[in-house]
Amino acid sequence: MPHVLWEGLGENPYFGYLGLAEYIVVTCDSVSMVTEACATGKPVYVIDVAGGSRKFLEFHESFRREGYTRPFTGVLEHWQRPPLTDMENAVVEIKHRLAKAGIAVS
C-alpha cells in the first residue's frame, strides 16, 4: 500500500495529506489530530496507545459511539460520516448566551 512518512524536514504536509487521503489512520495521543481528521468526512481509524486520562478516554469513546472514528485493526473499509463541525453548535450557544443577556437576535 502506498504511503509517505514525514520526518520533520521542510514544511509540514499534514493538511495536504488530510485533503488527499482516502482513509486516515491516526494515533489516539492527540485530540487535535483526531478532530482535524474527522473534519474531512473521510474514514478515520484510531490506533490506541497505552495511557491517557479519564477525560481523554471518554473523548475517544464518544467519537467512536457517534461514528466519527473506528479502532484500527489493520483493515481499511470505506464508510462515511458527515464532516465533524461545531459551527452549528457554536451558533446555537452564542444565540442562547445573547438571549440570556437580553440581547435580541434574529
Backbone torsions as a table, in degrees:
resi	resn	phi	psi	omega
1	MET	NA	130.3	179.4
2	PRO	-62.7	142.6	177.3
3	HIS	-157.5	163.4	177.5
4	VAL	-136.8	136.2	176.6
5	LEU	-115.6	117.6	177.4
6	TRP	-84.7	128.8	-176.3
7	GLU	-106.7	20.6	173.3
8	GLY	89.9	5.3	179.7
9	LEU	-98.3	135.2	179.6
10	GLY	78.3	-169.9	-178.0
11	GLU	-68.3	139.3	-179.0
12	ASN	-66.7	119.7	-177.9
13	PRO	-88.2	11.3	-171.3
14	TYR	-51.3	-52.0	-176.6
15	PHE	-69.4	-31.2	173.3
16	GLY	-64.4	-41.9	176.5
17	TYR	-60.0	-43.7	179.5
18	LEU	-60.4	-40.1	-178.9
19	GLY	-68.7	-34.5	-176.0
20	LEU	-91.2	-19.8	-173.4
21	ALA	-68.4	147.6	170.6
22	GLU	-90.2	-35.0	178.4
23	TYR	-132.9	150.7	178.9
24	ILE	-126.4	127.6	177.6
25	VAL	-118.9	121.4	-178.6
26	VAL	-129.0	161.7	173.7
27	THR	-89.6	158.4	-174.4
28	CYS	-80.3	-1.7	-172.1
29	ASP	-82.2	3.1	178.3
30	SER	-136.2	110.6	177.1
31	VAL	-62.2	-40.1	179.7
32	SER	-61.3	-45.1	-178.7
33	MET	-61.8	-41.9	-179.6
34	VAL	-66.4	-47.1	-177.5
35	THR	-67.7	-37.7	176.5
36	GLU	-63.0	-41.0	178.0
37	ALA	-64.7	-41.4	-179.4
38	CYS	-67.6	-24.2	178.7
39	ALA	-68.9	-13.1	-179.7
40	THR	-81.2	-21.2	-175.7
41	GLY	79.6	3.8	179.6
42	LYS	-89.7	161.5	176.8
43	PRO	-59.9	126.1	-179.8
44	VAL	-117.9	121.7	177.1
45	TYR	-108.1	140.7	-177.8
46	VAL	-117.7	129.0	174.2
47	ILE	-92.1	119.7	179.8
48	ASP	-78.7	140.8	172.4
49	VAL	-127.2	154.9	-176.9
50	ALA	-64.6	150.8	175.7
51	GLY	100.9	-174.3	179.7
52	GLY	105.4	146.9	-179.8
53	SER	-78.4	170.4	176.7
54	ARG	-59.0	-43.7	-179.8
55	LYS	-61.7	-40.8	179.2
56	PHE	-63.6	-45.3	179.8
57	LEU	-66.2	-37.4	177.6
58	GLU	-65.9	-36.8	175.8
59	PHE	-56.8	-51.1	-177.9
60	HIS	-66.0	-38.4	178.1
61	GLU	-62.9	-40.6	-179.7
62	SER	-66.7	-38.0	178.8
63	PHE	-67.2	-37.2	177.0
64	ARG	-69.0	-43.6	-179.0
65	ARG	-61.5	-39.5	-179.6
66	GLU	-80.5	-4.5	176.4
67	GLY	84.5	13.4	177.9
68	TYR	-78.6	-32.6	-179.6
69	THR	-132.9	163.5	171.8
70	ARG	-136.5	152.8	176.4
71	PRO	-68.3	142.9	178.3
72	PHE	-81.8	120.5	-179.6
73	THR	-113.9	4.4	-177.5
74	GLY	99.3	-7.8	180.0
75	VAL	-114.3	129.7	178.0
76	LEU	-104.3	120.8	176.6
77	GLU	-120.7	145.0	178.7
78	HIS	-82.3	127.9	174.6
79	TRP	-149.0	158.0	-176.0
80	GLN	-126.7	150.6	174.9
81	ARG	-147.3	137.1	177.0
82	PRO	-54.2	145.0	179.5
83	PRO	-53.9	140.8	177.3
84	LEU	-71.1	123.1	175.6
85	THR	-145.2	136.9	178.9
86	ASP	-100.4	7.3	-175.6
87	MET	-58.5	-48.2	-178.4
88	GLU	-62.4	-42.3	178.2
89	ASN	-63.7	-38.6	179.8
90	ALA	-65.3	-42.7	179.7
91	VAL	-62.1	-45.3	179.0
92	VAL	-60.2	-45.4	-178.6
93	GLU	-65.4	-40.9	178.9
94	ILE	-64.1	-45.1	178.5
95	LYS	-61.7	-40.5	178.3
96	HIS	-61.1	-46.2	-178.8
97	ARG	-67.4	-38.4	177.4
98	LEU	-64.9	-44.1	179.4
99	ALA	-63.2	-39.5	178.4
100	LYS	-63.1	-32.3	178.9
101	ALA	-85.0	1.1	177.9
102	GLY	83.7	17.8	179.7
103	ILE	-98.8	124.1	-178.6
104	ALA	-69.5	135.6	176.0
105	VAL	-128.1	149.1	179.1
106	SER	-106.3	NA	NA
